[in-house]
Every structure is written in structure tokens, then in C-alpha cells.
């Protein structure tokens, strides 16, 4: 009943938006929490147009960026329940719900978005986790190394980190705790004002956010430490019934496009990191490289998170040790490419 009601609401929304049905055409709705100006949102919309072109109009997609159809935290359930046919958001906004994929977000020492994106898709293909069986997965992508950004307080030691209130979600929240800070769960759209108003002292996020989310305007320092570089895994999924209703040749075409877009997203994350770094410096902010000895201290402080992950997912029937070992090996392979 709930699914039917949600579908009726979605149809009503689309009708109100002035989207007519076309004979012989399947019309899909796509919800994305990234703002329309963000490169990841632009890629998502480009995916929509590519599907339309390569299916010769058999599929048309109405794209809703900026959380206008479903908010970041509701995006996944919105797809499951049929509020949107497709969705693009972060797994970390539903901590504990995706135990296998959560291994990807651990502070394993990521150095690029392309590597992180390859790791996320490799883990999914290898384990096909049951946690994602209520949707049809299109693909995953993941940002470059998450680093500490702070307002007013420079941080180059664990002692300076202690006591900071930092925006962090999912495994990045555990990372903040392990380093002595206090995590505050917020989506990226909430973080700007929270830092600006001093509600939090900064956040853990990738360098690209300094431009993509304009964070360079509200922070002063970036602690450059790749030893504990983490990532955040983003999903692009489709409602299972809608996927199965598509003709076989259309599904094949979409899968081909998905494979191409994995590479586009990974490269875009890395290019966005470069632009974010430039925006950060142009705003007069300061990058603080962590000395090697101090980086080892930070890595040692976060090592228990790996064992904690293994213990946490065991009651859910997940062999965390096997997942973590595969993920670490996939990262080594990806970063050698």
C-alpha cells in the first residue's frame, strides 16, 4: 500500500511539473542531491541525455538536482518506494545499512577519486551484497581523499585535533572520533552554514568541496594527510520494477553507458580536487602538510577502526575480514594503475 501511495505521489508531482507521457516512450525520474552547478550533477544529467540519445528516445529522463525530489538522506528509500525511478546519493547517509560497501569508506589511504571509484565498483561486483538487492545498481563512484578542513584552528598534531566538533558522516565520523574529535552528522548541503556560524569547527571532506560546495569561503585551513585518507561511496540506482520493465536491448544500452560513466565520474572527482585546491588557495587559505612522523601517529590512531568494522558487520552475516582484505587489495591495484 505504501509503495502504491508513493508511486501516486510521484506521478502527481510529475504531472504538476508539466511532464506529459509520450506514446512508445518510457519516462523516468532521476533524483540527485548534488546542486545543478556541481560537476557530479552535471555528469548525472549528461548520463540522462546519453540514455535518451542512445535508446533513440525510447527512454526519456526528467532530472531533479539539488534534492528537489528527494533529499540526500531519503534518496535511496525514495527509489525503493517509487518516489523517484532513479537516485544518486551517498551510502554513508544510512550508516549501518550497507555493511559490505561500508568497507570502501574506511580510512585506507586513498590518494585519488579514480582509485576510490574503481575500488567501490570492484567490491560491489565481487560480493554482490544482499544489502543492495532491493534496487538495480547502475554503478558507484567515490570522491578523492577526505581531508580535515577547519575554521580558525590550524591542526598539525593529534593534540590540536582533540575536542574539535567536525561535520562527518558514516565512516568519516568514526575517523573523527578515533582522532579525538566529536563528529556532527550533516549532509553537505547543511555543512556550509554550520561551519560559517561556528556550530562546528570544520569538517572532513574531499578537496573538491572547496569549490563544488563553496567551502573555501568558510574555512581557513586544510590539513594535508593522505595516510588516513578516506572516501565516500556514492550510488546511482534504479527502482527494480522500473528496470525490469525496460526492454532487454534498452537495459543492455544503459549498462554500456554505465561502464563509460564510471570512468567519467572518477576522472571528474580528480579534476574537481585540483579545482578545489586552487579555489582554496585563491581564497587566502592555508594548506598544512602533516609531517611523516605525525602522519604515522594518525594512522596508528585509526588502525583500530579496521578491526571495529570486522566486529560490527559479523552479526549481520558479513565476513568483514574477507571484505576488508579484498578492498585493501583492490585499492593497491587501483593506485598502481
Buried (B, 14 or more C-beta within 10 A) or exposed (E): EEEEEBBEEBBEBBEEEEBEEEEEEBBBBBBBBBBBEBBBBBBBBEBBEBBBEBBEEBBBBBBBBBBBBBBBBBBBBBBBBBBBBBBBBBBBBBBEBBBBBBBBBBBBBBBBBBBBBBBBBBBBEBBEBEBBEBBBBBBBBBBBBBBBBBBEEEBBBBEBBEEBBBBBBBBBBBBBBBBBBBBBBBBBBBBBEBBBEEBBBBBBBBBBBBBBBBBBBBBBBBBBBBBBBBBBBBBBBBBBEBBEEBEEEBBEBBEEBBEEBBEBBBBBBBBBBEBBBBBBBEBEBEEBEBEEEBBEBBBEBBEEBBEBBBEBBEEEEBBBBBBBEBBBEBBEEBBEE
